[in-house]
Amino acid sequence: MYWPRYVAVLLLSGNCWAAGEYVIAGGLEGDSADGLAVALFGDLAVGEDTWLSAGAARSSVELPIRDELETWYADVGLDHFFNPAGVRLGLAYWGDNSVLDSTDARASVYFRGGRGSLSFDYEFRDFELELPEFDFMRRRQVNFDANGYGLGARVDLSESVDVRFKGMSYDYSVNLRLDPDRDIVNLISVTRLSLINTLVDYHASLSLGVDFGLKRLEFEIAQWEGAAAGSRTDSYSVRFLAPIGKRNDIEFGLGYDDSENYGEVTVFSVFLYFYGGG
């Protein structure tokens, strides 16, 4: 699960809007490991060069050592463009406070020109992990944090074809390497929607987008490495966006994960976009 992708997409699209215009997006994501997530996001242009975004999501996954894990995600962001540079700021909460959660602050400085954009990203994450009782160890709480540094870029190869890259690497205040056979890894990891995918050493993605009039087809490959078990996940996705009305789009997504931690998982998503204002 990588909900910030949708927040970033809305912010980037907002850079082309007039004051008062907005978009609201909502959808579902499910996978072959019985994971299910629902999300709602929005972006509002409050001036010619300023945009606000907000989002919320909830996911549920079945776990081998407990009935279910429910995760909440909430995000607010601000984007201001000075031409040719801009700044993005954001705050987010992600997790389940009975197992693992984090409060995040992020900042980006970006540059945009006629053929693409480039951003330098920073994120601070403040985690709280509740370790359950296992073996002879009592239940205990662990607090730690992480600094993330990243780079994002978009290059327009033509009027209808673009390439995007985004990568982020994290430096943790504690050593999170755990034995992958221990219960704590199983507690937060069975699927792309699991909490363990917020605990990564790095996350990188590369996408190719092709526009066909008002329709868009996007192919993405991504990879991330877990900070707890050191396991690597390779992910492949395809998304198709098409209009279903004058102010509505629908997006279908299909993905496949090959993970050293949770195996092979297929993911399907559907999102609706409504555009208003103006």
Secondary structure, DSSP 8 states (H G I E B T S, - for coil): --THHHHHHHHHHHTT--TT-EEEEEEEEEETTS-EEEEEEEEEE-SSSEEEEEEEEEEEE--SSSS-EEEEEEEEEEEEE-SSEEEEEEEEEEEETTTEEEEEEEEEEEEEETTEEEEEEEEEEEEEEEE--BTTB--EEEEEEEEEEEEEEEEESSSSEEEEEEEEEEEESS-----TTSHHHHHS-SSTTSGGGGSEEEEEEEEEEEEETTEEEEEEEEEEEETTT--EEEEEEEEEEEEEETTEEEEEEEEEEEETTTEEEEEEEEEEEEEE--
